[in-house]
Amino acid sequence: MFSQAVQVVVAGALVCDAALLVARRRRPPELAGLWELPGGKVAPGEGEAEALVRELREELGVDVEVLDRIGDDVAVGEALILRAYRVVQTGGALHPHDHGELRWVGAEDLAGLAWVPADRAWLPALRELLAR
């Protein structure tokens, strides 16, 4: 029997002055135009924090420190797990290298965004994070 390994995808919740950075996807077509927490796949042999640092440098042009987990794991099908982490920017300048748009939003704006469906599971934890 063939067993498929589970792919972990990490996402970063970057908060500054009670606002969360969200990114609008350009691709794939079924997710284009939807908002998400930026991040990406953990490569074989790579730790989750290491992958998130790499992905946010590639996608956003920023250096970050990875802090605590946000919310629960989100399963997408049987082979994909999404995990979110709070991050703090330590360098670089924000630029949407891989996204159509970046936006800072407050807790009151979260529900009104057209989110990638899987990321909606983190909205309660994100509201709590922005209330700190």
Short mmCIF file of the C-alpha atoms (twelve columns), coordinates in Angstrom:
data_MODEL
# 
_entry.id   MODEL 
# 
loop_
_atom_site.group_PDB 
_atom_site.id 
_atom_site.type_symbol 
_atom_site.label_atom_id 
_atom_site.label_alt_id 
_atom_site.label_comp_id 
_atom_site.label_asym_id 
_atom_site.label_seq_id 
_atom_site.Cartn_x 
_atom_site.Cartn_y 
_atom_site.Cartn_z 
_atom_site.pdbx_PDB_model_num 
ATOM 1   C CA . MET A 1   0.000   0.000  0.000   1 
ATOM 2   C CA . PHE A 2   1.362   3.427  -0.984  1 
ATOM 3   C CA . SER A 3   1.340   6.088  1.728   1 
ATOM 4   C CA . GLN A 4   1.627   9.728  0.781   1 
ATOM 5   C CA . ALA A 5   3.658   11.969 3.099   1 
ATOM 6   C CA . VAL A 6   1.947   14.974 4.605   1 
ATOM 7   C CA . GLN A 7   3.200   18.330 3.262   1 
ATOM 8   C CA . VAL A 8   3.386   21.123 5.846   1 
ATOM 9   C CA . VAL A 9   2.751   24.690 4.691   1 
ATOM 10  C CA . VAL A 10  3.671   27.499 7.088   1 
ATOM 11  C CA . ALA A 11  2.132   30.970 7.191   1 
ATOM 12  C CA . GLY A 12  3.259   34.121 8.962   1 
ATOM 13  C CA . ALA A 13  1.073   36.518 10.934  1 
ATOM 14  C CA . LEU A 14  3.031   39.781 10.877  1 
ATOM 15  C CA . VAL A 15  1.454   42.367 13.191  1 
ATOM 16  C CA . CYS A 16  2.501   45.988 13.531  1 
ATOM 17  C CA . ASP A 17  0.591   48.676 15.470  1 
ATOM 18  C CA . ALA A 18  -2.517  46.448 15.879  1 
ATOM 19  C CA . ALA A 19  -2.644  45.724 12.140  1 
ATOM 20  C CA . LEU A 20  -2.064  42.406 10.377  1 
ATOM 21  C CA . LEU A 21  -0.295  42.074 7.043   1 
ATOM 22  C CA . VAL A 22  -2.350  40.121 4.500   1 
ATOM 23  C CA . ALA A 23  -1.422  39.231 0.933   1 
ATOM 24  C CA . ARG A 24  -3.608  38.852 -2.172  1 
ATOM 25  C CA . ARG A 25  -2.805  35.751 -4.231  1 
ATOM 26  C CA . ARG A 26  -2.059  35.887 -7.939  1 
ATOM 27  C CA . ARG A 27  -2.188  32.133 -8.504  1 
ATOM 28  C CA . PRO A 28  -3.339  29.410 -8.890  1 
ATOM 29  C CA . PRO A 29  -6.419  30.551 -10.846 1 
ATOM 30  C CA . GLU A 30  -8.862  29.092 -8.310  1 
ATOM 31  C CA . LEU A 31  -7.284  31.165 -5.497  1 
ATOM 32  C CA . ALA A 32  -6.263  34.275 -7.454  1 
ATOM 33  C CA . GLY A 33  -7.596  37.476 -5.877  1 
ATOM 34  C CA . LEU A 34  -8.154  35.894 -2.450  1 
ATOM 35  C CA . TRP A 35  -6.373  37.039 0.706   1 
ATOM 36  C CA . GLU A 36  -4.061  34.921 2.848   1 
ATOM 37  C CA . LEU A 37  -1.321  34.948 5.406   1 
ATOM 38  C CA . PRO A 38  1.898   34.763 3.364   1 
ATOM 39  C CA . GLY A 39  4.136   31.702 3.592   1 
ATOM 40  C CA . GLY A 40  4.837   28.458 1.796   1 
ATOM 41  C CA . LYS A 41  5.881   24.831 1.820   1 
ATOM 42  C CA . VAL A 42  8.418   23.350 4.190   1 
ATOM 43  C CA . ALA A 43  11.133  21.719 2.069   1 
ATOM 44  C CA . PRO A 44  12.506  18.255 2.915   1 
ATOM 45  C CA . GLY A 45  15.067  18.527 5.709   1 
ATOM 46  C CA . GLU A 46  13.956  22.070 6.599   1 
ATOM 47  C CA . GLY A 47  12.450  23.134 9.921   1 
ATOM 48  C CA . GLU A 48  9.152   25.025 9.994   1 
ATOM 49  C CA . ALA A 49  10.671  28.254 11.344  1 
ATOM 50  C CA . GLU A 50  13.514  28.052 8.826   1 
ATOM 51  C CA . ALA A 51  11.001  27.564 5.991   1 
ATOM 52  C CA . LEU A 52  8.892   30.526 7.123   1 
ATOM 53  C CA . VAL A 53  11.949  32.804 7.308   1 
ATOM 54  C CA . ARG A 54  12.954  31.708 3.779   1 
ATOM 55  C CA . GLU A 55  9.452   32.034 2.326   1 
ATOM 56  C CA . LEU A 56  8.805   35.515 3.739   1 
ATOM 57  C CA . ARG A 57  12.195  36.709 2.498   1 
ATOM 58  C CA . GLU A 58  11.369  35.364 -0.993  1 
ATOM 59  C CA . GLU A 59  7.727   36.498 -1.097  1 
ATOM 60  C CA . LEU A 60  7.881   39.786 0.796   1 
ATOM 61  C CA . GLY A 61  11.527  40.865 0.901   1 
ATOM 62  C CA . VAL A 62  11.616  40.933 4.711   1 
ATOM 63  C CA . ASP A 63  13.575  39.167 7.412   1 
ATOM 64  C CA . VAL A 64  11.515  37.864 10.314  1 
ATOM 65  C CA . GLU A 65  11.845  36.166 13.653  1 
ATOM 66  C CA . VAL A 66  9.351   33.325 14.114  1 
ATOM 67  C CA . LEU A 67  7.523   33.387 17.447  1 
ATOM 68  C CA . ASP A 68  4.564   31.347 18.761  1 
ATOM 69  C CA . ARG A 69  1.948   29.314 16.894  1 
ATOM 70  C CA . ILE A 70  -1.361  30.932 15.951  1 
ATOM 71  C CA . GLY A 71  -4.541  28.844 15.994  1 
ATOM 72  C CA . ASP A 72  -4.785  25.159 15.149  1 
ATOM 73  C CA . ASP A 73  -3.468  23.112 12.261  1 
ATOM 74  C CA . VAL A 74  -5.707  23.322 9.199   1 
ATOM 75  C CA . ALA A 75  -5.979  20.151 7.124   1 
ATOM 76  C CA . VAL A 76  -6.453  20.583 3.388   1 
ATOM 77  C CA . GLY A 77  -7.371  17.175 2.045   1 
ATOM 78  C CA . GLU A 78  -5.377  14.230 3.350   1 
ATOM 79  C CA . ALA A 79  -1.895  15.359 2.351   1 
ATOM 80  C CA . LEU A 80  -1.592  19.049 3.326   1 
ATOM 81  C CA . ILE A 81  -1.401  20.700 6.758   1 
ATOM 82  C CA . LEU A 82  -1.316  24.469 7.233   1 
ATOM 83  C CA . ARG A 83  0.307   25.995 10.324  1 
ATOM 84  C CA . ALA A 84  0.407   29.678 11.233  1 
ATOM 85  C CA . TYR A 85  3.017   31.442 13.352  1 
ATOM 86  C CA . ARG A 86  3.291   34.953 14.724  1 
ATOM 87  C CA . VAL A 87  6.336   36.665 13.236  1 
ATOM 88  C CA . VAL A 88  8.097   39.967 13.824  1 
ATOM 89  C CA . GLN A 89  9.942   41.855 11.101  1 
ATOM 90  C CA . THR A 90  13.655  42.266 11.824  1 
ATOM 91  C CA . GLY A 91  14.835  43.728 8.506   1 
ATOM 92  C CA . GLY A 92  14.185  44.303 4.827   1 
ATOM 93  C CA . ALA A 93  11.450  46.301 3.123   1 
ATOM 94  C CA . LEU A 94  7.985   44.940 2.328   1 
ATOM 95  C CA . HIS A 95  7.298   44.332 -1.348  1 
ATOM 96  C CA . PRO A 96  4.751   41.978 -2.972  1 
ATOM 97  C CA . HIS A 97  7.275   39.877 -4.942  1 
ATOM 98  C CA . ASP A 98  4.903   36.913 -5.183  1 
ATOM 99  C CA . HIS A 99  1.517   38.531 -4.499  1 
ATOM 100 C CA . GLY A 100 -0.690  41.004 -6.310  1 
ATOM 101 C CA . GLU A 101 -1.102  43.268 -3.275  1 
ATOM 102 C CA . LEU A 102 -0.191  43.612 0.386   1 
ATOM 103 C CA . ARG A 103 -2.491  45.304 2.892   1 
ATOM 104 C CA . TRP A 104 -2.461  46.088 6.617   1 
ATOM 105 C CA . VAL A 105 -5.824  45.322 8.233   1 
ATOM 106 C CA . GLY A 106 -7.304  45.665 11.692  1 
ATOM 107 C CA . ALA A 107 -9.423  43.150 13.595  1 
ATOM 108 C CA . GLU A 108 -12.591 44.850 12.330  1 
ATOM 109 C CA . ASP A 109 -11.515 44.227 8.700   1 
ATOM 110 C CA . LEU A 110 -10.829 40.486 8.936   1 
ATOM 111 C CA . ALA A 111 -14.356 39.195 8.327   1 
ATOM 112 C CA . GLY A 112 -14.864 41.425 5.288   1 
ATOM 113 C CA . LEU A 113 -11.907 40.067 3.313   1 
ATOM 114 C CA . ALA A 114 -12.294 37.381 0.656   1 
ATOM 115 C CA . TRP A 115 -9.969  34.841 2.317   1 
ATOM 116 C CA . VAL A 116 -8.427  31.714 0.882   1 
ATOM 117 C CA . PRO A 117 -10.900 29.181 2.380   1 
ATOM 118 C CA . ALA A 118 -8.349  27.335 4.537   1 
ATOM 119 C CA . ASP A 119 -7.037  30.540 6.146   1 
ATOM 120 C CA . ARG A 120 -10.531 31.457 7.402   1 
ATOM 121 C CA . ALA A 121 -10.044 28.878 10.174  1 
ATOM 122 C CA . TRP A 122 -7.473  31.200 11.774  1 
ATOM 123 C CA . LEU A 123 -9.743  34.265 11.983  1 
ATOM 124 C CA . PRO A 124 -10.664 33.826 15.693  1 
ATOM 125 C CA . ALA A 125 -6.985  33.429 16.645  1 
ATOM 126 C CA . LEU A 126 -6.038  36.424 14.470  1 
ATOM 127 C CA . ARG A 127 -8.713  38.604 16.128  1 
ATOM 128 C CA . GLU A 128 -7.321  37.589 19.511  1 
ATOM 129 C CA . LEU A 129 -3.768  38.339 18.374  1 
ATOM 130 C CA . LEU A 130 -4.762  41.828 17.189  1 
ATOM 131 C CA . ALA A 131 -6.526  42.535 20.498  1 
ATOM 132 C CA . ARG A 132 -3.280  42.097 22.500  1 
# 
